[in-house]
Amino acid sequence: MITVMRTAAALVLAVLPVSLPTTAHAAPAVPEVLPIGVAVSALQVADESRTGYQRDAFRHWNTGDNPTDGCNTRAEVLIAEAVEAPVVGARCALSGGSWFSYYDEQTVTVAGSLDIDHMVPLAEAWDSGASSWTGARREAYANDQGQASSLVAVTARSNRSKADQDPAEWLPPSADALCRYASEWTATKLRWQLAVDPSEQDRLYELAAGCGGNTVTYTPAP
C-alpha cells in the first residue's frame, strides 16, 4: 500500500509543473471618469500641516520616463506638450517649437521661458498627505508623467504667481482656464489620494457649480 501511495504522489508531482497557471500580469489601471461635483465630493477633507517640509524631499527632475533618451522629466514634458514640436539636439537641448500656456492664454516659442508646474505643488502635496510617503513615492509624484494633468508647461510668470497656493488662494488669470484647472487639480488629488482642507474644498465646489457638464478623469497612482 505504501508503495502504491508513493507512486501516486510521484505522478501528481510530475503533472503539477505543467498544470499550474502562469503568473498573471497586473491589468493596467482603468481611468475613473466622474462629474466634477461628484469628484470633488470624493476628496478626503483634512487639516493640513507643513511641519518638516523641505522641497528637496521631492527629488526632481529625474531621468524621466525614458532614461535612455538623454532628457530629464522637464524636457520630456516640454516635448510632449508642444503645439509645434521643438528640435531636440545634443544633451536634449530644445530649439524652436511652440507651447500654449493655458493659465494665461499665452503662446510661448522659447522653451526656457516655460516652467513645468506641479498641478498640486510639492508643498501642498506635503501638507495633504505626502509627508508620510517614502522618498521613492515622493520622487514618483514629483516626476509623474502617468497622468497628463499632473505636470503642465506654463509661463514662468503664471507659475511663480501661483507658487504653492491651492485654489482657495490662487486661480489662473484666464477665466476660460478655470474649469479645466479645477478638474485637473481634483484629478491630481484623487490620483495620489491627497486630502483637501475645508476652504479648498469650498472653492472647488464653487468652481464645479459653474462647470456643469465637465468631468474629472484620473487614474489611481501605482
HELIX and SHEET records of a PDB file:
HELIX    1   1 ILE A    2  SER A   19  1                                  18    
HELIX    2   2 ILE A   36  SER A   41  1                                   6    
HELIX    3   3 ARG A   55  ALA A   57  5                                   3    
HELIX    4   4 THR A   73  GLU A   81  1                                   9    
HELIX    5   5 ALA A   90  CYS A   92  5                                   3    
HELIX    6   6 ALA A  111  SER A  113  5                                   3    
HELIX    7   7 LEU A  122  ASP A  127  1                                   6    
HELIX    8   8 ALA A  130  SER A  132  5                                   3    
HELIX    9   9 GLY A  135  ALA A  142  1                                   8    
HELIX   10  10 ALA A  156  LYS A  162  1                                   7    
HELIX   11  11 ALA A  175  ALA A  177  5                                   3    
HELIX   12  12 LEU A  178  ARG A  191  1                                  14    
HELIX   13  13 PRO A  198  ALA A  209  1                                  12    
SHEET    1   A 2 GLU A  32  PRO A  35  0                                        
SHEET    2   A 2 THR A 215  TYR A 218 -1                                        
SHEET    1   B 2 VAL A  87  VAL A  88  0                                        
SHEET    2   B 2 LEU A  94  SER A  95 -1                                        
SHEET    1   C 2 TRP A  99  SER A 101  0                                        
SHEET    2   C 2 GLN A 106  VAL A 108 -1                                        
SHEET    1   D 2 LEU A 114  HIS A 118  0                                        
SHEET    2   D 2 LEU A 151  THR A 155 -1                                        
END                                                                             
